[in-house]
């Protein structure tokens, strides 16, 4: 995770991440507005760019964040004693 962002209190960090995820999900990369992201996260635009540098770096951070979150959820919740491939696939789908 971004070192500067990691130093923030959890609530503020989550506000930034959730605001950005929502904006990109609703509008895609090209139409997503950093103005809306900062407004919904209750931060300044300078603060956002201090943490990420650019819109594309923010998007790339979110991509890695989501992949890591999903991956860790699967790893933490899968029953490793089940050896059947299809049962494992079912587990992953349910997680």
N, C-alpha and C positions, 0 to 999 in steps of 0.2 A: 504494500500500500504506500502511497505517497507519504513521505516522511513528515512533511509539514502538516498535511491533512490528518495524519495519525496522531499528532499532538493535540488536536482539537478535542473538546469534550464530545462524548459519544452523541449526545442529542444534536449538536450543531453539525457534526460530520454527517449524521444520518439525514438531516434536513437537506444538506447540499446534495448528497447522493440521490435521495428520493426525488428531489426537485428535478435534477438532471435526467434521471431515468424516466420520469413521467413525461418530460418535454420531448426527449428523443423518441420515446415509444409512441407518443401521440402525433408527432410531426416529421419523424425521420431526421436524418442528419442535416440535410440541406435546409429544411424549413425550421428546424429547431432554433429557438431564440435564446441567446445567453441573457438577454434582458429579462425574459420571463423566468429563467432559471434563478437568477440572482434575486428577483422580486419574491418568488415563492420560497427561497431559502433564507430570505431576510439577511442578505449580505450585499456588499458592494461589488460592482463589476471588477474593480481592481483586486479585491480579495479573491474572487474566482480565478482570475488570471494569475495571481500570485501562486495559487495552489497548483494550477494545471498548465499555465503558459498559453494555451490556445484551445479552441473548440475541439479540434481533432484530438489533441492530447487528452482532453476531458472524456471524449467519446471512447478513446482507446483504453483509458483507465476504467471506465464503466464496463467495457467489454471484458476486460480481465477480471474485474471485481465480480461480475455475474457468473462467469465461468468458474472462478474459484469458489464462490459461495455454493453453487450447485454441486460441484465436485466434492467439496468438503461435506456437504449434507449427505451425499450418497455414501461416501467412505465411512462417515460416522454412524450411519443408520443401517447399513447392509448387514445381513446375517452371513458371516463368512463361513459358517459351518455348512451351509447349503452348497452342495457341489453341482447340482443339476443346472445346466446352462439356462434353460427356459425359466426355471424358478428364479434364478438370479435376475434375468431380464424383467420378469414380473415384479420383483422387489424394486429394482431400479425405477421402473415405471411408476410404481406406487409412491416411492419416495419423492 
